[in-house]
Amino acid sequence: MELKTAVAALAALAQETRLAAYRLLVQAGPAGLAAGRIAEALAVSPATLSFHLKEMAYAGLIQSRQEGRWVIYSAHYAQMTALLAYLSENCCADATEAPACCAPVQAATEAAVMAPPSEARKIHPAAH
């Protein structure tokens, strides 16, 4: 992941409603949620939610699909995993010994990057 991509993703999550919506979508899994259900769960207007979803989609954190008359949003797990890997890739790089906190996170993140979304959730549950 490039620095600009990481900054865009972090900026998209640096707002209370967007972070809550993103966490809701991560929790919903690949099936995702209809925009109306997200708005209800967060108690925000559809117009407000639309603005926030657009920001997260632009950052590559979520994706949408049409199902009949509904727009379904879901987390883009590969992008989330790439962001986590980017944030932790140099974890404790300057330490003489890698603390226990780094090795499990790095190994799980590397495995999750290579796995499809359903498997990545099993490999790295803390990230999902």
N, CA, C and O atoms as a MOPAC input file, in Angstrom:
PM7 MOZYME 1SCF
protein

 N      0.85200 1    -1.17700 1     0.00000 1
 C      0.00000 1     0.00000 1     0.00000 1
 C      0.89200 1     1.23200 1     0.00000 1
 O      1.90500 1     1.29400 1     0.69600 1
 N      0.48900 1     2.19600 1    -0.79200 1
 C      1.23400 1     3.45000 1    -0.86100 1
 C      0.78800 1     4.40300 1     0.24300 1
 O     -0.31700 1     4.29000 1     0.77400 1
 N      1.66000 1     5.33200 1     0.57100 1
 C      1.37400 1     6.31300 1     1.61400 1
 C      0.08200 1     7.07400 1     1.32700 1
 O     -0.74200 1     7.24000 1     2.22600 1
 N     -0.11300 1     7.54200 1     0.08300 1
 C     -1.31500 1     8.30900 1    -0.25900 1
 C     -2.58800 1     7.48700 1    -0.04300 1
 O     -3.60400 1     8.02000 1     0.40500 1
 N     -2.53500 1     6.20200 1    -0.35700 1
 C     -3.68900 1     5.33000 1    -0.17500 1
 C     -3.99700 1     5.15100 1     1.30100 1
 O     -5.15600 1     5.18400 1     1.71200 1
 N     -2.94000 1     4.95900 1     2.10400 1
 C     -3.12200 1     4.80400 1     3.55300 1
 C     -3.68900 1     6.08100 1     4.16100 1
 O     -4.57700 1     6.01300 1     5.01200 1
 N     -3.20100 1     7.23000 1     3.74700 1
 C     -3.69100 1     8.50500 1     4.26600 1
 C     -5.16500 1     8.69000 1     3.90700 1
 O     -5.95600 1     9.13000 1     4.74100 1
 N     -5.53500 1     8.36000 1     2.67500 1
 C     -6.93800 1     8.48800 1     2.25900 1
 C     -7.84000 1     7.57800 1     3.09700 1
 O     -8.92400 1     7.99000 1     3.51200 1
 N     -7.39600 1     6.34600 1     3.34500 1
 C     -8.19100 1     5.41000 1     4.14700 1
 C     -8.31800 1     5.89500 1     5.58200 1
 O     -9.40800 1     5.86800 1     6.15300 1
 N     -7.22600 1     6.33100 1     6.16000 1
 C     -7.27000 1     6.81100 1     7.54600 1
 C     -8.11300 1     8.08200 1     7.66500 1
 O     -8.84600 1     8.25700 1     8.63800 1
 N     -8.00500 1     8.95700 1     6.68100 1
 C     -8.80600 1    10.18100 1     6.69500 1
 C    -10.29600 1     9.84300 1     6.59500 1
 O    -11.12700 1    10.47900 1     7.24400 1
 N    -10.62700 1     8.84300 1     5.78300 1
 C    -12.02900 1     8.44800 1     5.64300 1
 C    -12.58600 1     7.89300 1     6.94800 1
 O    -13.77700 1     8.03500 1     7.22300 1
 N    -11.74400 1     7.27000 1     7.74500 1
 C    -12.19400 1     6.69700 1     9.01000 1
 C    -12.10600 1     7.67700 1    10.17700 1
 O    -12.56100 1     7.37200 1    11.27900 1
 N    -11.52800 1     8.84000 1     9.94200 1
 C    -11.29800 1     9.80600 1    11.01200 1
 C    -12.50800 1    10.70100 1    11.25100 1
 O    -12.37000 1    11.91300 1    11.42100 1
 N    -13.67200 1    10.10800 1    11.26200 1
 C    -14.91100 1    10.82100 1    11.52300 1
 C    -15.85500 1     9.82800 1    12.20000 1
 O    -15.95300 1     8.67500 1    11.78100 1
 N    -16.53200 1    10.26700 1    13.22100 1
 C    -17.32400 1     9.38100 1    14.08200 1
 C    -18.36600 1     8.54600 1    13.32300 1
 O    -18.43900 1     7.33300 1    13.51800 1
 N    -19.15900 1     9.17100 1    12.47500 1
 C    -20.20400 1     8.44200 1    11.75500 1
 C    -19.59800 1     7.44700 1    10.77800 1
 O    -20.07500 1     6.31800 1    10.66400 1
 N    -18.53900 1     7.86300 1    10.06500 1
 C    -17.91600 1     6.95800 1     9.10700 1
 C    -17.27200 1     5.77400 1     9.80600 1
 O    -17.37600 1     4.64400 1     9.32900 1
 N    -16.61700 1     6.01400 1    10.91300 1
 C    -15.99800 1     4.90300 1    11.63700 1
 C    -17.06400 1     3.93800 1    12.14300 1
 O    -16.88500 1     2.72300 1    12.06900 1
 N    -18.16400 1     4.46500 1    12.65300 1
 C    -19.25400 1     3.60400 1    13.13000 1
 C    -19.85200 1     2.80200 1    11.97500 1
 O    -20.13700 1     1.61400 1    12.12700 1
 N    -20.04200 1     3.43800 1    10.83200 1
 C    -20.59400 1     2.74500 1     9.66700 1
 C    -19.63700 1     1.66400 1     9.18200 1
 O    -20.05700 1     0.56000 1     8.83500 1
 N    -18.36000 1     1.98600 1     9.16100 1
 C    -17.36700 1     1.01100 1     8.70500 1
 C    -17.32500 1    -0.19600 1     9.63200 1
 O    -17.29300 1    -1.33700 1     9.17000 1
 N    -17.32400 1     0.04800 1    10.91500 1
 C    -17.32300 1    -1.06700 1    11.87000 1
 C    -18.58200 1    -1.92100 1    11.71500 1
 O    -18.52300 1    -3.14500 1    11.83600 1
 N    -19.70200 1    -1.28500 1    11.45200 1
 C    -20.95200 1    -2.00100 1    11.23000 1
 C    -20.84300 1    -2.89300 1     9.98800 1
 O    -21.28800 1    -4.04000 1     9.99800 1
 N    -20.25000 1    -2.35500 1     8.92800 1
 C    -20.09400 1    -3.13200 1     7.69800 1
 C    -19.08800 1    -4.26800 1     7.86700 1
 O    -19.28600 1    -5.35400 1     7.32200 1
 N    -18.03200 1    -4.03500 1     8.60000 1
 C    -17.06800 1    -5.10200 1     8.86300 1
 C    -17.75800 1    -6.22200 1     9.63200 1
 O    -17.55500 1    -7.40100 1     9.34300 1
 N    -18.56500 1    -5.85200 1    10.59900 1
 C    -19.28200 1    -6.83100 1    11.40500 1
 C    -20.30800 1    -7.59600 1    10.56700 1
 O    -20.53400 1    -8.78200 1    10.80900 1
 N    -20.92700 1    -6.94400 1     9.59300 1
 C    -21.95100 1    -7.57600 1     8.75700 1
 C    -21.37500 1    -8.64900 1     7.84000 1
 O    -22.10300 1    -9.53400 1     7.39100 1
 N    -20.08800 1    -8.57800 1     7.56200 1
 C    -19.47300 1    -9.57300 1     6.69500 1
 C    -19.67800 1    -9.26600 1     5.21800 1
 O    -20.19200 1    -8.20500 1     4.86400 1
 N    -19.27400 1   -10.20000 1     4.35500 1
 C    -19.35400 1    -9.98200 1     2.91200 1
 C    -20.76900 1    -9.75000 1     2.39400 1
 O    -20.93700 1    -9.13000 1     1.34400 1
 N    -21.78200 1   -10.22800 1     3.09500 1
 C    -23.16300 1   -10.00500 1     2.65600 1
 C    -23.51100 1    -8.53100 1     2.67700 1
 O    -24.32600 1    -8.07600 1     1.87400 1
 N    -22.90600 1    -7.77600 1     3.58500 1
 C    -23.13100 1    -6.34300 1     3.66400 1
 C    -24.49300 1    -5.97000 1     4.20300 1
 O    -25.23200 1    -6.80900 1     4.71800 1
 N    -24.80900 1    -4.69500 1     4.07400 1
 C    -26.07500 1    -4.14500 1     4.56400 1
 C    -26.63100 1    -3.13700 1     3.56300 1
 O    -25.88200 1    -2.44600 1     2.87200 1
 N    -27.93500 1    -3.07000 1     3.50200 1
 C    -28.59000 1    -2.04800 1     2.68900 1
 C    -28.35200 1    -0.68700 1     3.33500 1
 O    -28.23000 1    -0.57400 1     4.55400 1
 N    -28.29000 1     0.33000 1     2.50200 1
 C    -28.04800 1     1.67900 1     3.00200 1
 C    -29.07700 1     2.07300 1     4.05900 1
 O    -28.72800 1     2.69900 1     5.06000 1
 N    -30.32900 1     1.71400 1     3.84600 1
 C    -31.37400 1     2.05000 1     4.81400 1
 C    -31.13900 1     1.42500 1     6.17600 1
 O    -31.40200 1     2.05400 1     7.20000 1
 N    -30.65100 1     0.20300 1     6.19900 1
 C    -30.35500 1    -0.46200 1     7.47600 1
 C    -29.18900 1     0.21800 1     8.18700 1
 O    -29.18400 1     0.32900 1     9.41300 1
 N    -28.22200 1     0.66500 1     7.43100 1
 C    -27.08400 1     1.36700 1     8.02900 1
 C    -27.57000 1     2.68300 1     8.63400 1
 O    -27.21700 1     3.02000 1     9.76400 1
 N    -28.37500 1     3.41800 1     7.87900 1
 C    -28.90300 1     4.69800 1     8.36800 1
 C    -29.71600 1     4.50100 1     9.64000 1
 O    -29.58700 1     5.28100 1    10.58400 1
 N    -30.54600 1     3.47500 1     9.67400 1
 C    -31.33900 1     3.18800 1    10.87900 1
 C    -30.44400 1     2.86800 1    12.06400 1
 O    -30.63400 1     3.40000 1    13.15800 1
 N    -29.47200 1     2.00200 1    11.84300 1
 C    -28.59200 1     1.57400 1    12.93000 1
 C    -27.80100 1     2.73700 1    13.51200 1
 O    -27.52300 1     2.76700 1    14.71100 1
 N    -27.44200 1     3.68700 1    12.66900 1
 C    -26.63100 1     4.82400 1    13.12700 1
 C    -27.46300 1     6.05800 1    13.44500 1
 O    -26.93400 1     7.06100 1    13.92300 1
 N    -28.76200 1     5.98500 1    13.18200 1
 C    -29.67100 1     7.11000 1    13.41800 1
 C    -29.19900 1     8.37500 1    12.69800 1
 O    -29.09600 1     9.44900 1    13.29000 1
 N    -28.91600 1     8.21300 1    11.39700 1
 C    -28.53500 1     9.34900 1    10.56100 1
 C    -29.46900 1     9.40000 1     9.35600 1
 O    -30.06300 1     8.39200 1     8.97400 1
 N    -29.58800 1    10.57200 1     8.77100 1
 C    -30.44700 1    10.72600 1     7.59900 1
 C    -29.80200 1    10.04100 1     6.38900 1
 O    -28.57900 1     9.91100 1     6.32800 1
 N    -30.61900 1     9.60700 1     5.43300 1
 C    -30.06200 1     8.98800 1     4.23300 1
 C    -29.07400 1     9.89600 1     3.48800 1
 O    -28.07100 1     9.41400 1     2.96300 1
 N    -29.34800 1    11.18500 1     3.44000 1
 C    -28.44800 1    12.11500 1     2.75100 1
 C    -27.09100 1    12.18600 1     3.45200 1
 O    -26.04300 1    12.18400 1     2.80700 1
 N    -27.13000 1    12.24900 1     4.77000 1
 C    -25.88800 1    12.28000 1     5.54100 1
 C    -25.10900 1    10.98500 1     5.34700 1
 O    -23.89800 1    11.00700 1     5.12800 1
 N    -25.81100 1     9.85900 1     5.42700 1
 C    -25.15000 1     8.57200 1     5.25300 1
 C    -24.54500 1     8.45800 1     3.86200 1
 O    -23.42700 1     7.96600 1     3.71300 1
 N    -25.26200 1     8.90200 1     2.85400 1
 C    -24.77000 1     8.84600 1     1.48500 1
 C    -23.43200 1     9.56300 1     1.34800 1
 O    -22.51300 1     9.05300 1     0.70600 1
 N    -23.32600 1    10.73200 1     1.94400 1
 C    -22.07100 1    11.49500 1     1.93500 1
 C    -20.94600 1    10.67900 1     2.56100 1
 O    -19.85100 1    10.60000 1     2.00300 1
 N    -21.20600 1    10.07500 1     3.71100 1
 C    -20.17200 1     9.31200 1     4.41100 1
 C    -19.79000 1     8.03900 1     3.65500 1
 O    -18.61200 1     7.68600 1     3.59600 1
 N    -20.76100 1     7.35900 1     3.08400 1
 C    -20.46900 1     6.14700 1     2.32000 1
 C    -19.62900 1     6.48000 1     1.09200 1
 O    -18.73100 1     5.72400 1     0.72300 1
 N    -19.92600 1     7.61300 1     0.46100 1
 C    -19.15500 1     8.04900 1    -0.70700 1
 C    -17.69400 1     8.27000 1    -0.33200 1
 O    -16.79700 1     7.89000 1    -1.08500 1
 N    -17.45300 1     8.87400 1     0.81400 1
 C    -16.08600 1     9.12000 1     1.26300 1
 C    -15.32700 1     7.80900 1     1.49100 1
 O    -14.16000 1     7.68900 1     1.11900 1
 N    -15.99500 1     6.83600 1     2.10100 1
 C    -15.33900 1     5.54700 1     2.35300 1
 C    -15.13500 1     4.76200 1     1.06100 1
 O    -14.13100 1     4.06600 1     0.90900 1
 N    -16.08100 1     4.87000 1     0.13300 1
 C    -15.93100 1     4.19000 1    -1.15900 1
 C    -14.76600 1     4.79300 1    -1.93600 1
 O    -13.98300 1     4.06400 1    -2.54500 1
 N    -14.64700 1     6.11600 1    -1.91900 1
 C    -13.54600 1     6.79900 1    -2.59400 1
 C    -12.19600 1     6.33100 1    -2.05000 1
 O    -11.22700 1     6.21700 1    -2.80200 1
 N    -12.13300 1     6.06000 1    -0.75100 1
 C    -10.89200 1     5.59000 1    -0.11800 1
 C    -10.68100 1     4.09200 1    -0.33900 1
 O     -9.64800 1     3.55200 1     0.05900 1
 N    -11.63700 1     3.41900 1    -0.96200 1
 C    -11.49300 1     1.99900 1    -1.23900 1
 C    -11.81700 1     1.08900 1    -0.06900 1
 O    -11.52700 1    -0.10700 1    -0.11400 1
 N    -12.41500 1     1.64300 1     0.97900 1
 C    -12.70700 1     0.85300 1     2.17200 1
 C    -13.99300 1     0.05000 1     2.05700 1
 O    -14.14600 1    -0.97900 1     2.71500 1
 N    -14.91700 1     0.51400 1     1.22600 1
 C    -16.18500 1    -0.20300 1     1.06300 1
 C    -16.49400 1    -0.33500 1    -0.42600 1
 O    -15.91800 1     0.34900 1    -1.27200 1
 N    -17.41000 1    -1.22500 1    -0.70300 1
 C    -17.88300 1    -1.39900 1    -2.07300 1
 C    -19.39800 1    -1.50800 1    -2.03400 1
 O    -19.97900 1    -1.79400 1    -0.98700 1
 N    -20.02800 1    -1.28100 1    -3.16400 1
 C    -21.49000 1    -1.36000 1    -3.21800 1
 C    -21.91100 1    -2.20400 1    -4.40500 1
 O    -21.18200 1    -2.37000 1    -5.38300 1
 N    -23.12100 1    -2.73000 1    -4.27600 1
 C    -23.70900 1    -3.49200 1    -5.37400 1
 C    -25.21800 1    -3.26900 1    -5.33400 1
 O    -25.80300 1    -3.00700 1    -4.28300 1
 N    -25.81800 1    -3.37900 1    -6.49400 1
 C    -27.25400 1    -3.21100 1    -6.61300 1
 C    -27.91700 1    -4.57800 1    -6.46200 1
 O    -27.51700 1    -5.54000 1    -7.11800 1
 N    -28.92400 1    -4.66600 1    -5.60300 1
 C    -29.74400 1    -5.86200 1    -5.45300 1
 C    -31.19000 1    -5.41500 1    -5.52300 1
 O    -31.76300 1    -4.93900 1    -4.54300 1
 N    -31.76300 1    -5.57800 1    -6.69900 1
 C    -33.11900 1    -5.07700 1    -6.90100 1
 C    -33.13700 1    -3.56900 1    -6.76300 1
 O    -32.39500 1    -2.86200 1    -7.44600 1
 N    -33.97900 1    -3.08800 1    -5.88800 1
 C    -34.04100 1    -1.63400 1    -5.68200 1
 C    -33.14700 1    -1.16600 1    -4.54400 1
 O    -33.15100 1     0.01900 1    -4.21000 1
 N    -32.38500 1    -2.06500 1    -3.94500 1
 C    -31.53200 1    -1.72900 1    -2.81100 1
 C    -30.07500 1    -1.61900 1    -3.23600 1
 O    -29.61800 1    -2.33600 1    -4.12600 1
 N    -29.35400 1    -0.71100 1    -2.58800 1
 C    -27.90400 1    -0.64600 1    -2.73800 1
 C    -27.33200 1    -1.26800 1    -1.47400 1
 O    -27.60500 1    -0.81800 1    -0.36100 1
 N    -26.54100 1    -2.30100 1    -1.66200 1
 C    -25.93300 1    -3.02400 1    -0.55000 1
 C    -24.47000 1    -2.62500 1    -0.45800 1
 O    -23.74200 1    -2.65500 1    -1.45100 1
 N    -24.05200 1    -2.25600 1     0.72800 1
 C    -22.66400 1    -1.87200 1     0.97100 1
 C    -21.98100 1    -2.94500 1     1.80400 1
 O    -22.59100 1    -3.55100 1     2.68400 1
 N    -20.71200 1    -3.16800 1     1.51500 1
 C    -19.92800 1    -4.11600 1     2.30400 1
 C    -18.49900 1    -3.60600 1     2.42100 1
 O    -18.02400 1    -2.82500 1     1.59700 1
 N    -17.83400 1    -4.06800 1     3.46000 1
 C    -16.43600 1    -3.69100 1     3.66800 1
 C    -15.58300 1    -4.34300 1     2.59500 1
 O    -15.84600 1    -5.46900 1     2.17600 1
 N    -14.57600 1    -3.63800 1     2.16400 1
 C    -13.60500 1    -4.18700 1     1.21600 1
 C    -12.45500 1    -4.73400 1     2.06800 1
 O    -11.52100 1    -4.01300 1     2.41900 1
 N    -12.54700 1    -6.01900 1     2.38600 1
 C    -11.63500 1    -6.63100 1     3.35200 1
 C    -10.17700 1    -6.61500 1     2.90000 1
 O     -9.28000 1    -6.46600 1     3.73000 1
 N     -9.92900 1    -6.76400 1     1.61600 1
 C     -8.54500 1    -6.74800 1     1.13700 1
 C     -7.90000 1    -5.38600 1     1.41300 1
 O     -6.72900 1    -5.31200 1     1.78300 1
 N     -8.66800 1    -4.31800 1     1.23300 1
 C     -8.13800 1    -2.96900 1     1.50000 1
 C     -7.90300 1    -2.77100 1     2.99500 1
 O     -6.90700 1    -2.17200 1     3.40000 1
 N     -8.83300 1    -3.28000 1     3.81500 1
 C     -8.67000 1    -3.16900 1     5.25700 1
 C     -7.41700 1    -3.91900 1     5.70700 1
 O     -6.63300 1    -3.40700 1     6.50700 1
 N     -7.23700 1    -5.12200 1     5.19500 1
 C     -6.08200 1    -5.92900 1     5.56700 1
 C     -4.78900 1    -5.27300 1     5.09100 1
 O     -3.77900 1    -5.30000 1     5.79300 1
 N     -4.82400 1    -4.68300 1     3.89800 1
 C     -3.64200 1    -3.98600 1     3.38400 1
 C     -3.29600 1    -2.79400 1     4.26900 1
 O     -2.12100 1    -2.52500 1     4.51700 1
 N     -4.31400 1    -2.07900 1     4.74700 1
 C     -4.06800 1    -0.94900 1     5.63900 1
 C     -3.45300 1    -1.42300 1     6.95100 1
 O     -2.50000 1    -0.82000 1     7.44700 1
 N     -3.99100 1    -2.49300 1     7.50900 1
 C     -3.42700 1    -3.04100 1     8.74400 1
 C     -1.98200 1    -3.49300 1     8.54100 1
 O     -1.12800 1    -3.27100 1     9.39900 1
 N     -1.72000 1    -4.11800 1     7.41500 1
 C     -0.35700 1    -4.56300 1     7.11200 1
 C      0.57400 1    -3.36200 1     6.97100 1
 O      1.69800 1    -3.37800 1     7.47300 1
 N      0.10100 1    -2.32000 1     6.28500 1
 C      0.90000 1    -1.10600 1     6.11500 1
 C      1.23600 1    -0.47700 1     7.46700 1
 O      2.36900 1    -0.05700 1     7.70300 1
 N      0.24300 1    -0.41900 1     8.34400 1
 C      0.45800 1     0.19600 1     9.65700 1
 C      1.40200 1    -0.60700 1    10.53600 1
 O      2.08200 1    -0.04900 1    11.39700 1
 N      1.44500 1    -1.91000 1    10.32200 1
 C      2.26300 1    -2.75000 1    11.20700 1
 C      3.48800 1    -3.34600 1    10.53400 1
 O      4.20100 1    -4.13300 1    11.15700 1
 N      3.75700 1    -2.99400 1     9.27500 1
 C      4.85900 1    -3.63500 1     8.56000 1
 C      6.22400 1    -3.39800 1     9.19600 1
 O      7.10400 1    -4.25000 1     9.07700 1
 N      6.41900 1    -2.30400 1     9.84400 1
 C      7.70500 1    -2.03800 1    10.47000 1
 C      7.63500 1    -2.12500 1    11.98900 1
 O      8.46300 1    -1.55200 1    12.69800 1
 N      6.64800 1    -2.84000 1    12.46800 1
 C      6.45800 1    -2.98200 1    13.90600 1
 C      7.73700 1    -3.48400 1    14.56600 1
 O      8.24600 1    -4.55300 1    14.23000 1
 N      8.23700 1    -2.71700 1    15.48500 1
 C      9.41000 1    -3.07500 1    16.28600 1
 C     10.64100 1    -3.37100 1    15.43700 1
 O     11.49600 1    -4.15600 1    15.84700 1
 N     10.74400 1    -2.75700 1    14.26100 1
 C     11.86900 1    -3.01800 1    13.35700 1
 C     13.20700 1    -2.63700 1    13.97700 1
 O     14.22700 1    -3.24200 1    13.64600 1
 N     13.22800 1    -1.66700 1    14.85100 1
 C     14.47100 1    -1.23000 1    15.45400 1
 C     14.76800 1    -1.90200 1    16.79200 1
 O     15.80500 1    -1.64800 1    17.40400 1
 N     13.85800 1    -2.75300 1    17.23800 1
 C     14.06500 1    -3.44200 1    18.51000 1
 C     15.09400 1    -4.55900 1    18.32400 1
 O     15.14900 1    -5.20200 1    17.27500 1
 N     15.90400 1    -4.77700 1    19.35500 1
 C     16.89400 1    -5.85600 1    19.26900 1
 C     16.20900 1    -7.21800 1    19.27800 1
 O     16.68800 1    -8.16500 1    18.65500 1
 N     15.09400 1    -7.31100 1    19.98200 1
 C     14.26900 1    -8.50800 1    19.97500 1
 C     12.83700 1    -8.07300 1    19.68200 1
 O     12.34600 1    -7.10300 1    20.25900 1
 N     12.17600 1    -8.79100 1    18.79000 1
 C     10.78900 1    -8.44700 1    18.49200 1
 C      9.90900 1    -8.83600 1    19.67500 1
 O      9.85000 1   -10.00900 1    20.04200 1
 N      9.22900 1    -7.86900 1    20.27200 1
 C      8.32300 1    -8.19100 1    21.37300 1
 C      7.22300 1    -9.14300 1    20.90600 1
 O      6.93500 1    -9.23600 1    19.71300 1
 N      6.63100 1    -9.82700 1    21.83100 1
 C      5.58100 1   -10.80000 1    21.51500 1
 C      4.40900 1   -10.14800 1    20.78500 1
 O      3.68800 1   -10.82500 1    20.05100 1
 N      4.21100 1    -8.84800 1    20.97600 1
 C      3.06400 1    -8.18600 1    20.33700 1
 C      3.20200 1    -8.11400 1    18.82700 1
 O      2.18700 1    -8.04800 1    18.13300 1
 N      4.39500 1    -8.12400 1    18.29800 1
 C      4.57700 1    -7.94200 1    16.85400 1
 C      4.42300 1    -9.21900 1    16.04500 1
 O      3.73300 1    -9.21900 1    15.02600 1
 N      5.03900 1   -10.28800 1    16.46700 1
 C      5.06700 1   -11.51300 1    15.66300 1
 C      3.67900 1   -12.04900 1    15.32600 1
 O      3.42200 1   -12.32500 1    14.15500 1
 N      2.77200 1   -12.21200 1    16.28700 1
 C      1.45300 1   -12.76300 1    15.92500 1
 C      0.67000 1   -11.85100 1    14.98600 1
 O     -0.01200 1   -12.34200 1    14.08700 1
 N      0.75400 1   -10.54700 1    15.17300 1
 C      0.02600 1    -9.62000 1    14.32900 1
 C      0.57100 1    -9.66200 1    12.91400 1
 O     -0.20400 1    -9.70200 1    11.95800 1
 N      1.89200 1    -9.65400 1    12.75900 1
 C      2.48600 1    -9.68300 1    11.43600 1
 C      2.17500 1   -10.98800 1    10.71700 1
 O      1.82700 1   -10.96500 1     9.53600 1
 N      2.29000 1   -12.11100 1    11.38900 1
 C      2.02000 1   -13.40000 1    10.76000 1
 C      0.56100 1   -13.50200 1    10.34100 1
 O      0.26500 1   -13.96400 1     9.24000 1
 N     -0.33900 1   -13.08300 1    11.19300 1
 C     -1.76500 1   -13.15200 1    10.87300 1
 C     -2.11300 1   -12.20200 1     9.73900 1
 O     -2.90900 1   -12.54500 1     8.86500 1
 N     -1.52500 1   -11.01300 1     9.74400 1
 C     -1.80600 1   -10.03800 1     8.69600 1
 C     -1.28600 1   -10.54500 1     7.36000 1
 O     -1.97600 1   -10.41700 1     6.34900 1
 N     -0.08600 1   -11.12000 1     7.32900 1
 C      0.45600 1   -11.66000 1     6.09000 1
 C     -0.42200 1   -12.78200 1     5.56300 1
 O     -0.66700 1   -12.85400 1     4.35900 1
 N     -0.89500 1   -13.64900 1     6.42700 1
 C     -1.76500 1   -14.75100 1     6.01000 1
 C     -3.10000 1   -14.21700 1     5.50700 1
 O     -3.64400 1   -14.73300 1     4.53100 1
 N     -3.63000 1   -13.19400 1     6.15800 1
 C     -4.92400 1   -12.64800 1     5.77700 1
 C     -4.85500 1   -11.93100 1     4.43800 1
 O     -5.83100 1   -11.93700 1     3.68900 1
 N     -3.71700 1   -11.30900 1     4.12100 1
 C     -3.56300 1   -10.61200 1     2.84800 1
 C     -3.68400 1   -11.60200 1     1.69500 1
 O     -4.20000 1   -11.25800 1     0.63200 1
 N     -3.21800 1   -12.80700 1     1.89800 1
 C     -3.22800 1   -13.81200 1     0.85000 1
 C     -4.54100 1   -14.58100 1     0.77600 1
 O     -4.77600 1   -15.28700 1    -0.20500 1
 N     -5.39100 1   -14.46800 1     1.76800 1
 C     -6.61300 1   -15.26500 1     1.82700 1
 C     -7.80800 1   -14.49900 1     1.28100 1
 O     -7.82600 1   -13.26800 1     1.31000 1
 N     -8.82200 1   -15.23300 1     0.77500 1
 C    -10.06700 1   -14.55900 1     0.39300 1
 C    -10.74300 1   -14.00100 1     1.63300 1
 O    -10.44100 1   -14.44800 1     2.74000 1
 N    -11.66600 1   -13.01900 1     1.48500 1
 C    -12.27400 1   -12.36900 1     2.65100 1
 C    -12.83300 1   -13.32600 1     3.69300 1
 O    -12.65100 1   -13.09600 1     4.88800 1
 N    -13.50200 1   -14.38400 1     3.28100 1
 C    -14.09100 1   -15.29600 1     4.26600 1
 C    -13.00500 1   -15.99500 1     5.07800 1
 O    -13.18300 1   -16.22600 1     6.27400 1
 N    -11.89600 1   -16.33000 1     4.45000 1
 C    -10.80200 1   -16.97700 1     5.16100 1
 C     -9.99900 1   -15.95600 1     5.96600 1
 O     -9.51800 1   -16.27300 1     7.05400 1
 N     -9.84800 1   -14.74400 1     5.45200 1
 C     -9.08500 1   -13.71100 1     6.15900 1
 C     -9.71900 1   -13.42300 1     7.51100 1
 O     -9.01200 1   -13.15900 1     8.48300 1
 N    -11.04900 1   -13.47200 1     7.58200 1
 C    -11.73900 1   -13.21900 1     8.84800 1
 C    -11.39000 1   -14.29600 1     9.86400 1
 O    -11.31700 1   -14.00900 1    11.05900 1
 N    -11.17200 1   -15.53300 1     9.41500 1
 C    -10.81300 1   -16.62000 1    10.31900 1
 C     -9.37500 1   -16.50300 1    10.78800 1
 O     -9.05800 1   -16.81200 1    11.93700 1
 N     -8.50000 1   -16.05100 1     9.88300 1
 C     -7.07800 1   -15.95400 1    10.18400 1
 C     -6.79900 1   -14.79400 1    11.13100 1
 O     -6.00200 1   -14.93600 1    12.05800 1
 N     -7.42500 1   -13.67900 1    10.91800 1
 C     -7.11100 1   -12.45200 1    11.66300 1
 C     -8.39600 1   -11.84600 1    12.21900 1
 O     -8.80300 1   -10.77000 1    11.78300 1
 N     -9.05200 1   -12.52600 1    13.19000 1
 C    -10.35200 1   -12.04000 1    13.67700 1
 C    -10.27600 1   -10.67800 1    14.34100 1
 O    -11.26500 1    -9.94500 1    14.31700 1
 N     -9.16600 1   -10.31100 1    14.92400 1
 C     -9.06700 1    -9.01500 1    15.59200 1
 C     -9.16300 1    -7.88100 1    14.59300 1
 O     -9.55400 1    -6.77000 1    14.95100 1
 N     -8.81000 1    -8.14500 1    13.34500 1
 C     -8.83800 1    -7.09800 1    12.31400 1
 C    -10.20400 1    -6.96500 1    11.70000 1
 O    -10.44500 1    -6.03300 1    10.93300 1
 N    -11.09100 1    -7.85200 1    12.00700 1
 C    -12.42200 1    -7.82200 1    11.38200 1
 C    -13.42200 1    -7.62100 1    12.44100 1
 O    -14.61800 1    -7.56200 1    12.15700 1

